[in-house]
Amino acid sequence: MVQGYEFEGYNRTIDTHIKNLRKKIAGHLPDKDVIHSVYGAGYRFSLDPD
């Protein structure tokens, strides 16, 4: 867990940052999905198609 178990911030902070990164990346690479959600782990950045 990135923030640790004692973190008292918002539950969706990381998700909001990822959403903003996806939007910015889409402006430069409109046909590629480079940030992938990994169930139970978080996110993965990859330029290679899966």
N, CA, C and O atoms as a printed pandas DataFrame, in Angstrom:
     atom_number atom_name residue_name chain_id  residue_number  x_coord  y_coord  z_coord
0              1         N          MET        A               1    0.848   -1.174    0.000
1              2        CA          MET        A               1    0.000    0.000    0.000
2              3         C          MET        A               1    0.891    1.234    0.000
3              4         O          MET        A               1    1.750    1.389    0.868
4              5         N          VAL        A               2    0.685    2.096   -0.963
5              6        CA          VAL        A               2    1.546    3.257   -1.154
6              7         C          VAL        A               2    1.476    4.208    0.034
7              8         O          VAL        A               2    2.507    4.714    0.477
8              9         N          GLN        A               3    0.290    4.458    0.552
9             10        CA          GLN        A               3    0.116    5.473    1.571
10            11         C          GLN        A               3    0.288    4.938    2.984
11            12         O          GLN        A               3    0.385    5.730    3.921
12            13         N          GLY        A               4    0.329    3.655    3.167
13            14        CA          GLY        A               4    0.429    3.080    4.497
14            15         C          GLY        A               4   -0.940    2.933    5.136
15            16         O          GLY        A               4   -1.919    3.509    4.661
16            17         N          TYR        A               5   -1.007    2.185    6.180
17            18        CA          TYR        A               5   -2.285    1.898    6.824
18            19         C          TYR        A               5   -2.761    3.037    7.725
19            20         O          TYR        A               5   -3.935    3.076    8.092
20            21         N          GLU        A               6   -1.881    3.953    8.084
21            22        CA          GLU        A               6   -2.238    5.063    8.958
22            23         C          GLU        A               6   -2.716    6.287    8.176
23            24         O          GLU        A               6   -3.041    7.311    8.777
24            25         N          PHE        A               7   -2.761    6.195    6.850
25            26        CA          PHE        A               7   -3.168    7.324    6.011
26            27         C          PHE        A               7   -4.622    7.681    6.279
27            28         O          PHE        A               7   -5.487    6.805    6.288
28            29         N          GLU        A               8   -4.897    8.970    6.498
29            30        CA          GLU        A               8   -6.248    9.414    6.806
30            31         C          GLU        A               8   -6.823   10.320    5.716
31            32         O          GLU        A               8   -7.726   11.110    5.989
32            33         N          GLY        A               9   -6.316   10.219    4.497
33            34        CA          GLY        A               9   -6.805   11.046    3.394
34            35         C          GLY        A               9   -8.020   10.429    2.735
35            36         O          GLY        A               9   -8.690    9.567    3.303
36            37         N          TYR        A              10   -8.285   10.883    1.544
37            38        CA          TYR        A              10   -9.440   10.404    0.804
38            39         C          TYR        A              10   -9.158    9.051    0.174
39            40         O          TYR        A              10   -8.025    8.766   -0.214
40            41         N          ASN        A              11  -10.180    8.221    0.072
41            42        CA          ASN        A              11  -10.037    6.876   -0.490
42            43         C          ASN        A              11   -9.718    6.902   -1.979
43            44         O          ASN        A              11   -9.054    5.992   -2.475
44            45         N          ARG        A              12  -10.164    7.902   -2.693
45            46        CA          ARG        A              12  -10.041    7.929   -4.148
46            47         C          ARG        A              12   -8.932    8.860   -4.645
47            48         O          ARG        A              12   -8.941    9.227   -5.820
48            49         N          THR        A              13   -7.995    9.248   -3.810
49            50        CA          THR        A              13   -6.942   10.188   -4.196
50            51         C          THR        A              13   -6.101    9.644   -5.348
51            52         O          THR        A              13   -5.895   10.338   -6.344
52            53         N          ILE        A              14   -5.619    8.421   -5.224
53            54        CA          ILE        A              14   -4.784    7.819   -6.263
54            55         C          ILE        A              14   -5.580    7.673   -7.553
55            56         O          ILE        A              14   -5.068    7.963   -8.634
56            57         N          ASP        A              15   -6.837    7.222   -7.447
57            58        CA          ASP        A              15   -7.678    7.057   -8.635
58            59         C          ASP        A              15   -7.860    8.383   -9.375
59            60         O          ASP        A              15   -7.866    8.410  -10.606
60            61         N          THR        A              16   -8.007    9.463   -8.644
61            62        CA          THR        A              16   -8.170   10.779   -9.252
62            63         C          THR        A              16   -6.896   11.201   -9.977
63            64         O          THR        A              16   -6.965   11.763  -11.071
64            65         N          HIS        A              17   -5.756   10.941   -9.390
65            66        CA          HIS        A              17   -4.489   11.267  -10.054
66            67         C          HIS        A              17   -4.310   10.433  -11.320
67            68         O          HIS        A              17   -3.871   10.951  -12.347
68            69         N          ILE        A              18   -4.642    9.164  -11.253
69            70        CA          ILE        A              18   -4.532    8.289  -12.431
70            71         C          ILE        A              18   -5.467    8.771  -13.534
71            72         O          ILE        A              18   -5.086    8.784  -14.704
72            73         N          LYS        A              19   -6.691    9.169  -13.172
73            74        CA          LYS        A              19   -7.644    9.694  -14.157
74            75         C          LYS        A              19   -7.065   10.919  -14.859
75            76         O          LYS        A              19   -7.173   11.046  -16.079
76            77         N          ASN        A              20   -6.452   11.819  -14.092
77            78        CA          ASN        A              20   -5.860   13.020  -14.679
78            79         C          ASN        A              20   -4.664   12.687  -15.564
79            80         O          ASN        A              20   -4.487   13.297  -16.618
80            81         N          LEU        A              21   -3.842   11.725  -15.147
81            82        CA          LEU        A              21   -2.712   11.292  -15.975
82            83         C          LEU        A              21   -3.192   10.675  -17.282
83            84         O          LEU        A              21   -2.633   10.950  -18.344
84            85         N          ARG        A              22   -4.229    9.840  -17.206
85            86        CA          ARG        A              22   -4.779    9.229  -18.422
86            87         C          ARG        A              22   -5.262   10.292  -19.397
87            88         O          ARG        A              22   -5.049   10.172  -20.604
88            89         N          LYS        A              23   -5.907   11.329  -18.883
89            90        CA          LYS        A              23   -6.418   12.408  -19.733
90            91         C          LYS        A              23   -5.268   13.152  -20.410
91            92         O          LYS        A              23   -5.345   13.464  -21.599
92            93         N          LYS        A              24   -4.205   13.435  -19.664
93            94        CA          LYS        A              24   -3.062   14.147  -20.228
94            95         C          LYS        A              24   -2.329   13.288  -21.258
95            96         O          LYS        A              24   -1.934   13.786  -22.312
96            97         N          ILE        A              25   -2.147   12.015  -20.962
97            98        CA          ILE        A              25   -1.463   11.109  -21.889
98            99         C          ILE        A              25   -2.278   10.939  -23.160
99           100         O          ILE        A              25   -1.709   10.857  -24.249
100          101         N          ALA        A              26   -3.605   10.884  -23.045
101          102        CA          ALA        A              26   -4.471   10.731  -24.217
102          103         C          ALA        A              26   -4.317   11.898  -25.185
103          104         O          ALA        A              26   -4.530   11.734  -26.386
104          105         N          GLY        A              27   -3.954   13.060  -24.686
105          106        CA          GLY        A              27   -3.713   14.203  -25.559
106          107         C          GLY        A              27   -2.494   14.017  -26.445
107          108         O          GLY        A              27   -2.426   14.580  -27.538
108          109         N          HIS        A              28   -1.529   13.230  -25.980
109          110        CA          HIS        A              28   -0.300   12.995  -26.740
110          111         C          HIS        A              28   -0.323   11.658  -27.469
111          112         O          HIS        A              28    0.263   11.536  -28.545
112          113         N          LEU        A              29   -0.978   10.668  -26.912
113          114        CA          LEU        A              29   -1.064    9.331  -27.500
114          115         C          LEU        A              29   -2.536    8.906  -27.557
115          116         O          LEU        A              29   -2.955    8.046  -26.783
116          117         N          PRO        A              30   -3.325    9.495  -28.463
117          118        CA          PRO        A              30   -4.771    9.273  -28.435
118          119         C          PRO        A              30   -5.207    7.833  -28.714
119          120         O          PRO        A              30   -6.294    7.435  -28.294
120          121         N          ASP        A              31   -4.397    7.053  -29.404
121          122        CA          ASP        A              31   -4.801    5.691  -29.768
122          123         C          ASP        A              31   -4.243    4.621  -28.849
123          124         O          ASP        A              31   -4.404    3.430  -29.117
124          125         N          LYS        A              32   -3.587    5.026  -27.764
125          126        CA          LYS        A              32   -2.961    4.044  -26.871
126          127         C          LYS        A              32   -3.483    4.177  -25.457
127          128         O          LYS        A              32   -3.680    5.281  -24.950
128          129         N          ASP        A              33   -3.703    3.041  -24.833
129          130        CA          ASP        A              33   -4.075    2.981  -23.416
130          131         C          ASP        A              33   -2.825    2.518  -22.677
131          132         O          ASP        A              33   -2.501    1.331  -22.707
132          133         N          VAL        A              34   -2.119    3.433  -22.015
133          134        CA          VAL        A              34   -0.821    3.091  -21.439
134          135         C          VAL        A              34   -0.862    2.826  -19.938
135          136         O          VAL        A              34    0.079    2.256  -19.386
136          137         N          ILE        A              35   -1.939    3.231  -19.273
137          138        CA          ILE        A              35   -2.083    2.954  -17.844
138          139         C          ILE        A              35   -3.181    1.914  -17.692
139          140         O          ILE        A              35   -4.333    2.152  -18.055
140          141         N          HIS        A              36   -2.813    0.762  -17.155
141          142        CA          HIS        A              36   -3.742   -0.352  -17.013
142          143         C          HIS        A              36   -4.021   -0.607  -15.536
143          144         O          HIS        A              36   -3.113   -0.577  -14.705
144          145         N          SER        A              37   -5.277   -0.857  -15.224
145          146        CA          SER        A              37   -5.653   -1.229  -13.858
146          147         C          SER        A              37   -5.327   -2.699  -13.645
147          148         O          SER        A              37   -5.619   -3.538  -14.497
148          149         N          VAL        A              38   -4.724   -3.006  -12.509
149          150        CA          VAL        A              38   -4.398   -4.385  -12.149
150          151         C          VAL        A              38   -5.185   -4.704  -10.883
151          152         O          VAL        A              38   -4.901   -4.175   -9.808
152          153         N          TYR        A              39   -6.172   -5.571  -11.026
153          154        CA          TYR        A              39   -7.058   -5.899   -9.913
154          155         C          TYR        A              39   -6.264   -6.409   -8.707
155          156         O          TYR        A              39   -5.458   -7.330   -8.833
156          157         N          GLY        A              40   -6.493   -5.818   -7.565
157          158        CA          GLY        A              40   -5.858   -6.236   -6.325
158          159         C          GLY        A              40   -4.443   -5.722   -6.123
159          160         O          GLY        A              40   -3.846   -5.943   -5.070
160          161         N          ALA        A              41   -3.890   -5.022   -7.143
161          162        CA          ALA        A              41   -2.513   -4.559   -7.033
162          163         C          ALA        A              41   -2.376   -3.050   -7.232
163          164         O          ALA        A              41   -1.628   -2.397   -6.505
164          165         N          GLY        A              42   -3.091   -2.493   -8.209
165          166        CA          GLY        A              42   -2.981   -1.071   -8.480
166          167         C          GLY        A              42   -2.998   -0.782   -9.960
167          168         O          GLY        A              42   -3.981   -1.070  -10.642
168          169         N          TYR        A              43   -1.916   -0.212  -10.463
169          170        CA          TYR        A              43   -1.846    0.210  -11.849
170          171         C          TYR        A              43   -0.517   -0.216  -12.455
171          172         O          TYR        A              43    0.473   -0.421  -11.752
172          173         N          ARG        A              44   -0.522   -0.344  -13.794
173          174        CA          ARG        A              44    0.680   -0.720  -14.531
174          175         C          ARG        A              44    0.796    0.201  -15.728
175          176         O          ARG        A              44   -0.188    0.427  -16.433
176          177         N          PHE        A              45    1.987    0.737  -15.967
177          178        CA          PHE        A              45    2.267    1.592  -17.122
178          179         C          PHE        A              45    2.984    0.761  -18.169
179          180         O          PHE        A              45    4.007    0.138  -17.884
180          181         N          SER        A              46    2.442    0.753  -19.391
181          182        CA          SER        A              46    3.054   -0.031  -20.457
182          183         C          SER        A              46    2.706    0.565  -21.814
183          184         O          SER        A              46    1.545    0.874  -22.081
184          185         N          LEU        A              47    3.705    0.725  -22.664
185          186        CA          LEU        A              47    3.465    1.183  -24.029
186          187         C          LEU        A              47    3.207    0.009  -24.962
187          188         O          LEU        A              47    2.763    0.209  -26.093
188          189         N          ASP        A              48    3.475   -1.201  -24.515
189          190        CA          ASP        A              48    3.257   -2.397  -25.332
190          191         C          ASP        A              48    1.797   -2.814  -25.292
191          192         O          ASP        A              48    1.188   -2.826  -24.222
192          193         N          PRO        A              49    1.222   -3.158  -26.448
193          194        CA          PRO        A              49   -0.175   -3.616  -26.443
194          195         C          PRO        A              49   -0.291   -4.994  -25.813
195          196         O          PRO        A              49    0.601   -5.829  -25.963
196          197         N          ASP        A              50   -1.387   -5.229  -25.112
197          198        CA          ASP        A              50   -1.625   -6.536  -24.472
198          199         C          ASP        A              50   -2.617   -7.343  -25.267
199          200         O          ASP        A              50   -2.944   -8.467  -24.888
